[in-house]
Protein backbone atom coordinates (compact mmCIF):
# COMPACT_ATOMS: atom_id res chain seq x y z
CA UNK A 1 0.00 0.00 0.00
CA UNK A 2 2.93 2.36 0.38
CA UNK A 3 4.34 2.03 -3.16
CA UNK A 4 1.33 3.65 -4.93
CA UNK A 5 1.31 6.49 -2.39
CA UNK A 6 5.05 7.02 -2.77
CA UNK A 7 4.74 7.07 -6.55
CA UNK A 8 1.85 9.54 -6.45
CA UNK A 9 3.77 11.73 -4.02
CA UNK A 10 6.91 11.89 -6.12
CA UNK A 11 4.94 12.65 -9.28
CA UNK A 12 2.85 15.39 -7.66
CA UNK A 13 5.75 17.63 -6.64
CA UNK A 14 6.37 19.11 -10.11
CA UNK A 15 3.96 17.76 -12.72
CA UNK A 16 6.15 19.05 -15.57
CA UNK A 17 8.93 16.71 -14.40
CA UNK A 18 6.70 13.67 -13.87
CA UNK A 19 8.60 11.48 -16.34
CA UNK A 20 11.94 12.27 -14.73
CA UNK A 21 10.54 11.75 -11.25
CA UNK A 22 9.02 8.43 -12.27
CA UNK A 23 12.27 7.14 -13.72
CA UNK A 24 14.41 8.35 -10.83
CA UNK A 25 11.98 7.11 -8.20
CA UNK A 26 11.73 3.69 -9.81
CA UNK A 27 15.51 3.44 -10.07
CA UNK A 28 15.82 4.32 -6.39
CA UNK A 29 13.27 1.66 -5.45
CA UNK A 30 15.02 -1.00 -7.54
CA UNK A 31 18.45 0.06 -6.27
CA UNK A 32 17.28 0.07 -2.66
CA UNK A 33 15.83 -3.40 -3.04
CA UNK A 34 19.05 -4.65 -4.63
CA UNK A 35 21.16 -3.12 -1.85
CA UNK A 36 18.92 -4.62 0.81
CA UNK A 37 19.06 -8.07 -0.77
CA UNK A 38 22.86 -7.81 -1.08
CA UNK A 39 23.00 -6.94 2.62
CA UNK A 40 20.60 -9.72 3.56
CA UNK A 41 22.76 -12.37 1.87
CA UNK A 42 25.67 -12.25 4.34
CA UNK A 43 23.43 -11.51 7.33
CA UNK A 44 21.01 -14.39 6.80
CA UNK A 45 23.24 -17.44 6.96
CA UNK A 46 22.12 -20.98 7.74
CA UNK A 47 21.55 -21.25 11.47
CA UNK A 48 21.13 -17.53 12.18
CA UNK A 49 17.43 -17.99 12.86
CA UNK A 50 14.67 -15.50 12.37
CA UNK A 51 16.13 -12.85 14.68
CA UNK A 52 18.58 -11.66 12.01
CA UNK A 53 15.75 -11.14 9.52
CA UNK A 54 13.65 -9.30 12.08
CA UNK A 55 16.62 -7.06 12.95
CA UNK A 56 17.21 -6.32 9.25
CA UNK A 57 13.54 -5.41 8.83
CA UNK A 58 13.64 -3.07 11.83
CA UNK A 59 16.79 -1.38 10.54
CA UNK A 60 15.13 -0.77 7.16
CA UNK A 61 12.04 0.62 8.94
CA UNK A 62 14.16 3.08 10.94
CA UNK A 63 16.04 4.16 7.81
CA UNK A 64 12.71 4.76 6.05
CA UNK A 65 11.42 6.84 8.97
CA UNK A 66 14.68 8.82 8.97
CA UNK A 67 14.25 9.66 5.29
CA UNK A 68 10.62 10.67 5.87
CA UNK A 69 11.71 13.04 8.63
CA UNK A 70 14.44 14.49 6.41
CA UNK A 71 11.91 15.20 3.65
CA UNK A 72 9.53 16.85 6.12
CA UNK A 73 12.38 19.01 7.44
CA UNK A 74 13.43 19.98 3.91
CA UNK A 75 9.85 20.90 2.98
CA UNK A 76 9.61 23.13 6.03
CA UNK A 77 12.89 24.92 5.27
CA UNK A 78 11.75 25.49 1.67
CA UNK A 79 8.28 26.53 2.90
CA UNK A 80 6.52 23.99 0.72
CA UNK A 81 3.88 23.11 3.32
PDB file of N, CA, C and O in Angstrom, chain B, residues numbered from 101:
ATOM      1  N   UNK B 101       0.809  -1.198   0.000  1.00  0.00           N
ATOM      2  CA  UNK B 101       0.000   0.000   0.000  1.00  0.00           C
ATOM      3  C   UNK B 101       0.846   1.252   0.000  1.00  0.00           C
ATOM      4  O   UNK B 101       0.337   2.328  -0.316  1.00  0.00           O
ATOM      5  N   UNK B 102       2.120   1.155   0.342  1.00  0.00           N
ATOM      6  CA  UNK B 102       2.934   2.362   0.379  1.00  0.00           C
ATOM      7  C   UNK B 102       3.523   2.710  -0.982  1.00  0.00           C
ATOM      8  O   UNK B 102       3.801   3.881  -1.238  1.00  0.00           O
ATOM      9  N   UNK B 103       3.721   1.737  -1.862  1.00  0.00           N
ATOM     10  CA  UNK B 103       4.339   2.030  -3.157  1.00  0.00           C
ATOM     11  C   UNK B 103       3.450   2.943  -4.018  1.00  0.00           C
ATOM     12  O   UNK B 103       3.978   3.897  -4.590  1.00  0.00           O
ATOM     13  N   UNK B 104       2.134   2.709  -4.145  1.00  0.00           N
ATOM     14  CA  UNK B 104       1.330   3.653  -4.930  1.00  0.00           C
ATOM     15  C   UNK B 104       1.316   5.063  -4.334  1.00  0.00           C
ATOM     16  O   UNK B 104       1.331   6.047  -5.073  1.00  0.00           O
ATOM     17  N   UNK B 105       1.289   5.163  -3.024  1.00  0.00           N
ATOM     18  CA  UNK B 105       1.309   6.487  -2.394  1.00  0.00           C
ATOM     19  C   UNK B 105       2.637   7.181  -2.612  1.00  0.00           C
ATOM     20  O   UNK B 105       2.675   8.388  -2.850  1.00  0.00           O
ATOM     21  N   UNK B 106       3.734   6.429  -2.533  1.00  0.00           N
ATOM     22  CA  UNK B 106       5.051   7.018  -2.771  1.00  0.00           C
ATOM     23  C   UNK B 106       5.176   7.482  -4.209  1.00  0.00           C
ATOM     24  O   UNK B 106       5.718   8.556  -4.471  1.00  0.00           O
ATOM     25  N   UNK B 107       4.683   6.689  -5.140  1.00  0.00           N
ATOM     26  CA  UNK B 107       4.739   7.069  -6.554  1.00  0.00           C
ATOM     27  C   UNK B 107       3.897   8.308  -6.816  1.00  0.00           C
ATOM     28  O   UNK B 107       4.340   9.219  -7.515  1.00  0.00           O
ATOM     29  N   UNK B 108       2.705   8.352  -6.271  1.00  0.00           N
ATOM     30  CA  UNK B 108       1.849   9.538  -6.452  1.00  0.00           C
ATOM     31  C   UNK B 108       2.487  10.765  -5.825  1.00  0.00           C
ATOM     32  O   UNK B 108       2.400  11.859  -6.382  1.00  0.00           O
ATOM     33  N   UNK B 109       3.121  10.600  -4.683  1.00  0.00           N
ATOM     34  CA  UNK B 109       3.772  11.727  -4.023  1.00  0.00           C
ATOM     35  C   UNK B 109       4.940  12.277  -4.811  1.00  0.00           C
ATOM     36  O   UNK B 109       5.109  13.492  -4.910  1.00  0.00           O
ATOM     37  N   UNK B 110       5.754  11.385  -5.379  1.00  0.00           N
ATOM     38  CA  UNK B 110       6.915  11.888  -6.119  1.00  0.00           C
ATOM     39  C   UNK B 110       6.518  12.496  -7.457  1.00  0.00           C
ATOM     40  O   UNK B 110       7.239  13.343  -7.985  1.00  0.00           O
ATOM     41  N   UNK B 111       5.385  12.079  -8.015  1.00  0.00           N
ATOM     42  CA  UNK B 111       4.940  12.646  -9.285  1.00  0.00           C
ATOM     43  C   UNK B 111       4.187  13.959  -9.098  1.00  0.00           C
ATOM     44  O   UNK B 111       4.075  14.744 -10.040  1.00  0.00           O
ATOM     45  N   UNK B 112       3.672  14.206  -7.905  1.00  0.00           N
ATOM     46  CA  UNK B 112       2.846  15.386  -7.660  1.00  0.00           C
ATOM     47  C   UNK B 112       3.660  16.629  -7.326  1.00  0.00           C
ATOM     48  O   UNK B 112       3.116  17.733  -7.323  1.00  0.00           O
ATOM     49  N   UNK B 113       4.944  16.477  -7.045  1.00  0.00           N
ATOM     50  CA  UNK B 113       5.746  17.635  -6.642  1.00  0.00           C
ATOM     51  C   UNK B 113       5.824  18.665  -7.767  1.00  0.00           C
ATOM     52  O   UNK B 113       5.445  19.822  -7.584  1.00  0.00           O
ATOM     53  N   UNK B 114       6.314  18.241  -8.922  1.00  0.00           N
ATOM     54  CA  UNK B 114       6.375  19.109 -10.109  1.00  0.00           C
ATOM     55  C   UNK B 114       5.826  18.313 -11.275  1.00  0.00           C
ATOM     56  O   UNK B 114       6.537  17.486 -11.846  1.00  0.00           O
ATOM     57  N   UNK B 115       4.579  18.546 -11.639  1.00  0.00           N
ATOM     58  CA  UNK B 115       3.965  17.756 -12.715  1.00  0.00           C
ATOM     59  C   UNK B 115       4.712  17.838 -14.048  1.00  0.00           C
ATOM     60  O   UNK B 115       4.651  16.901 -14.843  1.00  0.00           O
ATOM     61  N   UNK B 116       5.414  18.941 -14.303  1.00  0.00           N
ATOM     62  CA  UNK B 116       6.146  19.054 -15.566  1.00  0.00           C
ATOM     63  C   UNK B 116       7.361  18.138 -15.616  1.00  0.00           C
ATOM     64  O   UNK B 116       7.899  17.884 -16.693  1.00  0.00           O
ATOM     65  N   UNK B 117       7.798  17.641 -14.467  1.00  0.00           N
ATOM     66  CA  UNK B 117       8.926  16.712 -14.401  1.00  0.00           C
ATOM     67  C   UNK B 117       8.476  15.308 -13.993  1.00  0.00           C
ATOM     68  O   UNK B 117       9.251  14.558 -13.400  1.00  0.00           O
ATOM     69  N   UNK B 118       7.241  14.955 -14.303  1.00  0.00           N
ATOM     70  CA  UNK B 118       6.697  13.667 -13.868  1.00  0.00           C
ATOM     71  C   UNK B 118       7.458  12.487 -14.469  1.00  0.00           C
ATOM     72  O   UNK B 118       7.673  11.486 -13.785  1.00  0.00           O
ATOM     73  N   UNK B 119       7.864  12.582 -15.713  1.00  0.00           N
ATOM     74  CA  UNK B 119       8.603  11.483 -16.338  1.00  0.00           C
ATOM     75  C   UNK B 119       9.953  11.262 -15.683  1.00  0.00           C
ATOM     76  O   UNK B 119      10.355  10.125 -15.435  1.00  0.00           O
ATOM     77  N   UNK B 120      10.654  12.360 -15.404  1.00  0.00           N
ATOM     78  CA  UNK B 120      11.944  12.268 -14.727  1.00  0.00           C
ATOM     79  C   UNK B 120      11.776  11.726 -13.318  1.00  0.00           C
ATOM     80  O   UNK B 120      12.549  10.874 -12.880  1.00  0.00           O
ATOM     81  N   UNK B 121      10.779  12.212 -12.613  1.00  0.00           N
ATOM     82  CA  UNK B 121      10.538  11.752 -11.250  1.00  0.00           C
ATOM     83  C   UNK B 121      10.172  10.279 -11.231  1.00  0.00           C
ATOM     84  O   UNK B 121      10.587   9.549 -10.331  1.00  0.00           O
ATOM     85  N   UNK B 122       9.407   9.838 -12.207  1.00  0.00           N
ATOM     86  CA  UNK B 122       9.023   8.433 -12.266  1.00  0.00           C
ATOM     87  C   UNK B 122      10.234   7.544 -12.499  1.00  0.00           C
ATOM     88  O   UNK B 122      10.394   6.522 -11.832  1.00  0.00           O
ATOM     89  N   UNK B 123      11.082   7.924 -13.436  1.00  0.00           N
ATOM     90  CA  UNK B 123      12.275   7.136 -13.719  1.00  0.00           C
ATOM     91  C   UNK B 123      13.243   7.112 -12.558  1.00  0.00           C
ATOM     92  O   UNK B 123      13.772   6.058 -12.207  1.00  0.00           O
ATOM     93  N   UNK B 124      13.481   8.276 -11.956  1.00  0.00           N
ATOM     94  CA  UNK B 124      14.411   8.354 -10.834  1.00  0.00           C
ATOM     95  C   UNK B 124      13.868   7.622  -9.611  1.00  0.00           C
ATOM     96  O   UNK B 124      14.609   6.918  -8.926  1.00  0.00           O
ATOM     97  N   UNK B 125      12.586   7.788  -9.340  1.00  0.00           N
ATOM     98  CA  UNK B 125      11.980   7.105  -8.196  1.00  0.00           C
ATOM     99  C   UNK B 125      11.993   5.601  -8.361  1.00  0.00           C
ATOM    100  O   UNK B 125      12.263   4.871  -7.407  1.00  0.00           O
ATOM    101  N   UNK B 126      11.702   5.130  -9.564  1.00  0.00           N
ATOM    102  CA  UNK B 126      11.729   3.687  -9.809  1.00  0.00           C
ATOM    103  C   UNK B 126      13.138   3.138  -9.687  1.00  0.00           C
ATOM    104  O   UNK B 126      13.335   2.055  -9.137  1.00  0.00           O
ATOM    105  N   UNK B 127      14.123   3.875 -10.196  1.00  0.00           N
ATOM    106  CA  UNK B 127      15.508   3.438 -10.072  1.00  0.00           C
ATOM    107  C   UNK B 127      15.944   3.380  -8.612  1.00  0.00           C
ATOM    108  O   UNK B 127      16.686   2.481  -8.215  1.00  0.00           O
ATOM    109  N   UNK B 128      15.479   4.342  -7.814  1.00  0.00           N
ATOM    110  CA  UNK B 128      15.815   4.323  -6.391  1.00  0.00           C
ATOM    111  C   UNK B 128      15.170   3.140  -5.675  1.00  0.00           C
ATOM    112  O   UNK B 128      15.777   2.536  -4.792  1.00  0.00           O
ATOM    113  N   UNK B 129      13.934   2.812  -6.060  1.00  0.00           N
ATOM    114  CA  UNK B 129      13.268   1.656  -5.450  1.00  0.00           C
ATOM    115  C   UNK B 129      13.975   0.353  -5.814  1.00  0.00           C
ATOM    116  O   UNK B 129      14.200  -0.498  -4.955  1.00  0.00           O
ATOM    117  N   UNK B 130      14.327   0.202  -7.097  1.00  0.00           N
ATOM    118  CA  UNK B 130      15.022  -1.003  -7.539  1.00  0.00           C
ATOM    119  C   UNK B 130      16.406  -1.085  -6.896  1.00  0.00           C
ATOM    120  O   UNK B 130      16.815  -2.146  -6.423  1.00  0.00           O
ATOM    121  N   UNK B 131      17.118   0.029  -6.881  1.00  0.00           N
ATOM    122  CA  UNK B 131      18.446   0.060  -6.270  1.00  0.00           C
ATOM    123  C   UNK B 131      18.411  -0.217  -4.781  1.00  0.00           C
ATOM    124  O   UNK B 131      19.272  -0.921  -4.254  1.00  0.00           O
ATOM    125  N   UNK B 132      17.415   0.337  -4.102  1.00  0.00           N
ATOM    126  CA  UNK B 132      17.276   0.073  -2.665  1.00  0.00           C
ATOM    127  C   UNK B 132      16.979  -1.383  -2.381  1.00  0.00           C
ATOM    128  O   UNK B 132      17.518  -1.963  -1.438  1.00  0.00           O
ATOM    129  N   UNK B 133      16.119  -1.977  -3.200  1.00  0.00           N
ATOM    130  CA  UNK B 133      15.830  -3.400  -3.040  1.00  0.00           C
ATOM    131  C   UNK B 133      17.048  -4.262  -3.308  1.00  0.00           C
ATOM    132  O   UNK B 133      17.279  -5.247  -2.607  1.00  0.00           O
ATOM    133  N   UNK B 134      17.832  -3.900  -4.322  1.00  0.00           N
ATOM    134  CA  UNK B 134      19.046  -4.652  -4.628  1.00  0.00           C
ATOM    135  C   UNK B 134      20.070  -4.525  -3.505  1.00  0.00           C
ATOM    136  O   UNK B 134      20.717  -5.507  -3.138  1.00  0.00           O
ATOM    137  N   UNK B 135      20.217  -3.324  -2.959  1.00  0.00           N
ATOM    138  CA  UNK B 135      21.159  -3.123  -1.853  1.00  0.00           C
ATOM    139  C   UNK B 135      20.716  -3.894  -0.616  1.00  0.00           C
ATOM    140  O   UNK B 135      21.539  -4.480   0.087  1.00  0.00           O
ATOM    141  N   UNK B 136      19.421  -3.891  -0.357  1.00  0.00           N
ATOM    142  CA  UNK B 136      18.920  -4.618   0.810  1.00  0.00           C
ATOM    143  C   UNK B 136      19.084  -6.124   0.643  1.00  0.00           C
ATOM    144  O   UNK B 136      19.398  -6.819   1.608  1.00  0.00           O
ATOM    145  N   UNK B 137      18.877  -6.635  -0.561  1.00  0.00           N
ATOM    146  CA  UNK B 137      19.062  -8.074  -0.772  1.00  0.00           C
ATOM    147  C   UNK B 137      20.534  -8.448  -0.718  1.00  0.00           C
ATOM    148  O   UNK B 137      20.874  -9.536  -0.253  1.00  0.00           O
ATOM    149  N   UNK B 138      21.430  -7.552  -1.193  1.00  0.00           N
ATOM    150  CA  UNK B 138      22.863  -7.811  -1.080  1.00  0.00           C
ATOM    151  C   UNK B 138      23.312  -7.801   0.380  1.00  0.00           C
ATOM    152  O   UNK B 138      24.216  -8.546   0.759  1.00  0.00           O
ATOM    153  N   UNK B 139      22.690  -6.970   1.185  1.00  0.00           N
ATOM    154  CA  UNK B 139      23.001  -6.940   2.617  1.00  0.00           C
ATOM    155  C   UNK B 139      22.423  -8.149   3.329  1.00  0.00           C
ATOM    156  O   UNK B 139      23.032  -8.673   4.261  1.00  0.00           O
ATOM    157  N   UNK B 140      21.251  -8.596   2.896  1.00  0.00           N
ATOM    158  CA  UNK B 140      20.600  -9.723   3.557  1.00  0.00           C
ATOM    159  C   UNK B 140      21.345 -11.031   3.320  1.00  0.00           C
ATOM    160  O   UNK B 140      21.299 -11.931   4.158  1.00  0.00           O
ATOM    161  N   UNK B 141      22.035 -11.143   2.175  1.00  0.00           N
ATOM    162  CA  UNK B 141      22.764 -12.375   1.873  1.00  0.00           C
ATOM    163  C   UNK B 141      23.767 -12.761   2.947  1.00  0.00           C
ATOM    164  O   UNK B 141      23.689 -13.874   3.469  1.00  0.00           O
ATOM    165  N   UNK B 142      24.703 -11.893   3.298  1.00  0.00           N
ATOM    166  CA  UNK B 142      25.667 -12.249   4.342  1.00  0.00           C
ATOM    167  C   UNK B 142      25.063 -12.322   5.749  1.00  0.00           C
ATOM    168  O   UNK B 142      25.533 -13.081   6.596  1.00  0.00           O
ATOM    169  N   UNK B 143      24.030 -11.533   5.983  1.00  0.00           N
ATOM    170  CA  UNK B 143      23.432 -11.507   7.327  1.00  0.00           C
ATOM    171  C   UNK B 143      22.635 -12.784   7.600  1.00  0.00           C
ATOM    172  O   UNK B 143      22.701 -13.335   8.698  1.00  0.00           O
ATOM    173  N   UNK B 144      21.891 -13.248   6.611  1.00  0.00           N
ATOM    174  CA  UNK B 144      21.005 -14.395   6.798  1.00  0.00           C
ATOM    175  C   UNK B 144      21.699 -15.677   6.358  1.00  0.00           C
ATOM    176  O   UNK B 144      21.452 -16.191   5.268  1.00  0.00           O
ATOM    177  N   UNK B 145      22.557 -16.174   7.209  1.00  0.00           N
ATOM    178  CA  UNK B 145      23.237 -17.437   6.955  1.00  0.00           C
ATOM    179  C   UNK B 145      22.436 -18.583   7.564  1.00  0.00           C
ATOM    180  O   UNK B 145      21.528 -18.364   8.365  1.00  0.00           O
ATOM    181  N   UNK B 146      22.782 -19.799   7.177  1.00  0.00           N
ATOM    182  CA  UNK B 146      22.119 -20.980   7.744  1.00  0.00           C
ATOM    183  C   UNK B 146      22.428 -21.029   9.237  1.00  0.00           C
ATOM    184  O   UNK B 146      23.585 -20.945   9.650  1.00  0.00           O
ATOM    185  N   UNK B 147      21.396 -21.163  10.019  1.00  0.00           N
ATOM    186  CA  UNK B 147      21.555 -21.248  11.466  1.00  0.00           C
ATOM    187  C   UNK B 147      21.440 -19.931  12.196  1.00  0.00           C
ATOM    188  O   UNK B 147      21.526 -19.910  13.424  1.00  0.00           O
ATOM    189  N   UNK B 148      21.246 -18.809  11.478  1.00  0.00           N
ATOM    190  CA  UNK B 148      21.127 -17.532  12.180  1.00  0.00           C
ATOM    191  C   UNK B 148      19.746 -17.349  12.793  1.00  0.00           C
ATOM    192  O   UNK B 148      19.570 -16.534  13.698  1.00  0.00           O
ATOM    193  N   UNK B 149      18.778 -18.095  12.311  1.00  0.00           N
ATOM    194  CA  UNK B 149      17.432 -17.991  12.865  1.00  0.00           C
ATOM    195  C   UNK B 149      16.684 -16.792  12.316  1.00  0.00           C
ATOM    196  O   UNK B 149      17.156 -16.095  11.418  1.00  0.00           O
ATOM    197  N   UNK B 150      15.527 -16.576  12.869  1.00  0.00           N
ATOM    198  CA  UNK B 150      14.671 -15.501  12.370  1.00  0.00           C
ATOM    199  C   UNK B 150      14.999 -14.150  12.985  1.00  0.00           C
ATOM    200  O   UNK B 150      14.512 -13.127  12.504  1.00  0.00           O
ATOM    201  N   UNK B 151      15.804 -14.118  14.024  1.00  0.00           N
ATOM    202  CA  UNK B 151      16.126 -12.848  14.679  1.00  0.00           C
ATOM    203  C   UNK B 151      16.925 -11.924  13.762  1.00  0.00           C
ATOM    204  O   UNK B 151      16.748 -10.707  13.806  1.00  0.00           O
ATOM    205  N   UNK B 152      17.798 -12.490  12.936  1.00  0.00           N
ATOM    206  CA  UNK B 152      18.578 -11.661  12.014  1.00  0.00           C
ATOM    207  C   UNK B 152      17.668 -10.999  10.982  1.00  0.00           C
ATOM    208  O   UNK B 152      17.867  -9.831  10.647  1.00  0.00           O
ATOM    209  N   UNK B 153      16.684 -11.720  10.480  1.00  0.00           N
ATOM    210  CA  UNK B 153      15.746 -11.141   9.519  1.00  0.00           C
ATOM    211  C   UNK B 153      14.895 -10.055  10.164  1.00  0.00           C
ATOM    212  O   UNK B 153      14.652  -9.009   9.561  1.00  0.00           O
ATOM    213  N   UNK B 154      14.453 -10.300  11.368  1.00  0.00           N
ATOM    214  CA  UNK B 154      13.651  -9.297  12.082  1.00  0.00           C
ATOM    215  C   UNK B 154      14.482  -8.036  12.338  1.00  0.00           C
ATOM    216  O   UNK B 154      13.979  -6.922  12.196  1.00  0.00           O
ATOM    217  N   UNK B 155      15.753  -8.209  12.716  1.00  0.00           N
ATOM    218  CA  UNK B 155      16.625  -7.059  12.947  1.00  0.00           C
ATOM    219  C   UNK B 155      16.844  -6.283  11.651  1.00  0.00           C
ATOM    220  O   UNK B 155      16.845  -5.052  11.660  1.00  0.00           O
ATOM    221  N   UNK B 156      17.029  -6.986  10.545  1.00  0.00           N
ATOM    222  CA  UNK B 156      17.209  -6.323   9.254  1.00  0.00           C
ATOM    223  C   UNK B 156      15.956  -5.553   8.852  1.00  0.00           C
ATOM    224  O   UNK B 156      16.056  -4.461   8.292  1.00  0.00           O
ATOM    225  N   UNK B 157      14.792  -6.102   9.127  1.00  0.00           N
ATOM    226  CA  UNK B 157      13.544  -5.410   8.829  1.00  0.00           C
ATOM    227  C   UNK B 157      13.394  -4.154   9.682  1.00  0.00           C
ATOM    228  O   UNK B 157      12.969  -3.115   9.176  1.00  0.00           O
ATOM    229  N   UNK B 158      13.735  -4.234  10.965  1.00  0.00           N
ATOM    230  CA  UNK B 158      13.641  -3.065  11.834  1.00  0.00           C
ATOM    231  C   UNK B 158      14.619  -1.978  11.406  1.00  0.00           C
ATOM    232  O   UNK B 158      14.283  -0.794  11.441  1.00  0.00           O
ATOM    233  N   UNK B 159      15.824  -2.369  11.004  1.00  0.00           N
ATOM    234  CA  UNK B 159      16.792  -1.377  10.538  1.00  0.00           C
ATOM    235  C   UNK B 159      16.262  -0.663   9.299  1.00  0.00           C
ATOM    236  O   UNK B 159      16.390   0.556   9.188  1.00  0.00           O
ATOM    237  N   UNK B 160      15.670  -1.402   8.370  1.00  0.00           N
ATOM    238  CA  UNK B 160      15.127  -0.767   7.165  1.00  0.00           C
ATOM    239  C   UNK B 160      13.939   0.132   7.503  1.00  0.00           C
ATOM    240  O   UNK B 160      13.750   1.164   6.857  1.00  0.00           O
ATOM    241  N   UNK B 161      13.143  -0.235   8.493  1.00  0.00           N
ATOM    242  CA  UNK B 161      12.036   0.622   8.935  1.00  0.00           C
ATOM    243  C   UNK B 161      12.568   1.939   9.497  1.00  0.00           C
ATOM    244  O   UNK B 161      12.056   3.009   9.169  1.00  0.00           O
ATOM    245  N   UNK B 162      13.600   1.859  10.349  1.00  0.00           N
ATOM    246  CA  UNK B 162      14.157   3.082  10.937  1.00  0.00           C
ATOM    247  C   UNK B 162      14.813   3.971   9.885  1.00  0.00           C
ATOM    248  O   UNK B 162      14.734   5.196   9.975  1.00  0.00           O
ATOM    249  N   UNK B 163      15.456   3.369   8.892  1.00  0.00           N
ATOM    250  CA  UNK B 163      16.043   4.161   7.809  1.00  0.00           C
ATOM    251  C   UNK B 163      14.943   4.848   7.016  1.00  0.00           C
ATOM    252  O   UNK B 163      15.094   6.011   6.641  1.00  0.00           O
ATOM    253  N   UNK B 164      13.836   4.156   6.751  1.00  0.00           N
ATOM    254  CA  UNK B 164      12.707   4.762   6.053  1.00  0.00           C
ATOM    255  C   UNK B 164      12.109   5.923   6.824  1.00  0.00           C
ATOM    256  O   UNK B 164      11.794   6.962   6.244  1.00  0.00           O
ATOM    257  N   UNK B 165      11.951   5.753   8.134  1.00  0.00           N
ATOM    258  CA  UNK B 165      11.424   6.841   8.971  1.00  0.00           C
ATOM    259  C   UNK B 165      12.387   8.023   8.980  1.00  0.00           C
ATOM    260  O   UNK B 165      11.951   9.174   8.965  1.00  0.00           O
ATOM    261  N   UNK B 166      13.689   7.752   9.006  1.00  0.00           N
ATOM    262  CA  UNK B 166      14.680   8.822   8.970  1.00  0.00           C
ATOM    263  C   UNK B 166      14.559   9.631   7.683  1.00  0.00           C
ATOM    264  O   UNK B 166      14.606  10.861   7.712  1.00  0.00           O
ATOM    265  N   UNK B 167      14.404   8.937   6.552  1.00  0.00           N
ATOM    266  CA  UNK B 167      14.254   9.657   5.289  1.00  0.00           C
ATOM    267  C   UNK B 167      12.951  10.451   5.245  1.00  0.00           C
ATOM    268  O   UNK B 167      12.923  11.549   4.689  1.00  0.00           O
ATOM    269  N   UNK B 168      11.886   9.927   5.811  1.00  0.00           N
ATOM    270  CA  UNK B 168      10.623  10.672   5.866  1.00  0.00           C
ATOM    271  C   UNK B 168      10.801  11.958   6.667  1.00  0.00           C
ATOM    272  O   UNK B 168      10.333  13.021   6.259  1.00  0.00           O
ATOM    273  N   UNK B 169      11.479  11.858   7.807  1.00  0.00           N
ATOM    274  CA  UNK B 169      11.710  13.044   8.635  1.00  0.00           C
ATOM    275  C   UNK B 169      12.605  14.055   7.927  1.00  0.00           C
ATOM    276  O   UNK B 169      12.408  15.262   8.068  1.00  0.00           O
ATOM    277  N   UNK B 170      13.592  13.571   7.163  1.00  0.00           N
ATOM    278  CA  UNK B 170      14.437  14.489   6.410  1.00  0.00           C
ATOM    279  C   UNK B 170      13.655  15.220   5.328  1.00  0.00           C
ATOM    280  O   UNK B 170      13.892  16.405   5.095  1.00  0.00           O
ATOM    281  N   UNK B 171      12.741  14.547   4.671  1.00  0.00           N
ATOM    282  CA  UNK B 171      11.914  15.197   3.648  1.00  0.00           C
ATOM    283  C   UNK B 171      10.987  16.222   4.284  1.00  0.00           C
ATOM    284  O   UNK B 171      10.809  17.311   3.740  1.00  0.00           O
ATOM    285  N   UNK B 172      10.394  15.893   5.426  1.00  0.00           N
ATOM    286  CA  UNK B 172       9.528  16.853   6.123  1.00  0.00           C
ATOM    287  C   UNK B 172      10.323  18.087   6.529  1.00  0.00           C
ATOM    288  O   UNK B 172       9.847  19.214   6.388  1.00  0.00           O
ATOM    289  N   UNK B 173      11.542  17.873   7.035  1.00  0.00           N
ATOM    290  CA  UNK B 173      12.384  19.007   7.442  1.00  0.00           C
ATOM    291  C   UNK B 173      12.747  19.870   6.237  1.00  0.00           C
ATOM    292  O   UNK B 173      12.728  21.098   6.322  1.00  0.00           O
ATOM    293  N   UNK B 174      13.078  19.233   5.117  1.00  0.00           N
ATOM    294  CA  UNK B 174      13.429  19.984   3.909  1.00  0.00           C
ATOM    295  C   UNK B 174      12.233  20.784   3.398  1.00  0.00           C
ATOM    296  O   UNK B 174      12.384  21.933   2.983  1.00  0.00           O
ATOM    297  N   UNK B 175      11.049  20.180   3.429  1.00  0.00           N
ATOM    298  CA  UNK B 175       9.854  20.902   2.983  1.00  0.00           C
ATOM    299  C   UNK B 175       9.578  22.122   3.854  1.00  0.00           C
ATOM    300  O   UNK B 175       9.141  23.162   3.362  1.00  0.00           O
ATOM    301  N   UNK B 176       9.835  21.985   5.140  1.00  0.00           N
ATOM    302  CA  UNK B 176       9.608  23.131   6.033  1.00  0.00           C
ATOM    303  C   UNK B 176      10.629  24.235   5.793  1.00  0.00           C
ATOM    304  O   UNK B 176      10.285  25.414   5.869  1.00  0.00           O
ATOM    305  N   UNK B 177      11.883  23.877   5.503  1.00  0.00           N
ATOM    306  CA  UNK B 177      12.889  24.915   5.270  1.00  0.00           C
ATOM    307  C   UNK B 177      12.646  25.596   3.916  1.00  0.00           C
ATOM    308  O   UNK B 177      12.985  26.768   3.748  1.00  0.00           O
ATOM    309  N   UNK B 178      12.068  24.881   2.959  1.00  0.00           N
ATOM    310  CA  UNK B 178      11.754  25.485   1.668  1.00  0.00           C
ATOM    311  C   UNK B 178      10.353  26.100   1.647  1.00  0.00           C
ATOM    312  O   UNK B 178       9.931  26.651   0.630  1.00  0.00           O
ATOM    313  N   UNK B 179       9.641  26.006   2.756  1.00  0.00           N
ATOM    314  CA  UNK B 179       8.283  26.533   2.901  1.00  0.00           C
ATOM    315  C   UNK B 179       7.335  25.967   1.860  1.00  0.00           C
ATOM    316  O   UNK B 179       6.570  26.701   1.235  1.00  0.00           O
ATOM    317  N   UNK B 180       7.392  24.643   1.678  1.00  0.00           N
ATOM    318  CA  UNK B 180       6.519  23.995   0.722  1.00  0.00           C
ATOM    319  C   UNK B 180       5.205  23.539   1.352  1.00  0.00           C
ATOM    320  O   UNK B 180       4.269  23.185   0.635  1.00  0.00           O
ATOM    321  N   UNK B 181       5.124  23.544   2.663  1.00  0.00           N
ATOM    322  CA  UNK B 181       3.884  23.106   3.322  1.00  0.00           C
ATOM    323  C   UNK B 181       2.954  24.264   3.550  1.00  0.00           C
ATOM    324  O   UNK B 181       1.864  24.083   4.093  1.00  0.00           O
TER     325      UNK B 181
END
